[in-house]
Amino acid sequence: MYVRITINPNQMSGEPCIRNLRIPIATIITMIAQGITHDKILEYYPDLEKDDITEALNFAAETVRERELPLTKAE
């Protein structure tokens, strides 16, 4: 169960966010994918906590696990 992830249809078009902060999970994951460090993310978003980033990563991993994604065959 995710205690730091909130989904509110009246906020951010219903995108999963961190603790009702209007910081979408996708934003955090994108920043990590771009090589931005956790410390820098926390600097950019002072309302975030380290556990928020960890939960965002776990949530993203679980989301991918629960879907069938079209992938190309590796050659």
C-alpha positions, 0 to 999 in steps of 0.5 A: 500500500502506498501512503505517500501517493495520492490520486485526486480527480480534481487535482493535476487531472487525476495524475498520481502525486506525492501527498497532495502536493501537486508534484506528479509521480511522473515528474519525479521519475522523469527527473531520475531518468534524466540523471538528476540526483535525489538530493537535487530533486529535494532541493528543487522541491523542498516539500518533498522528503526522501521517502517520497522519492522512494515511494514514487519509484516503487509506485512506478515499478508496480505500475509497469508490472501491472500492464502489458506494454508493446515492446519490440523484440531485442535483436 
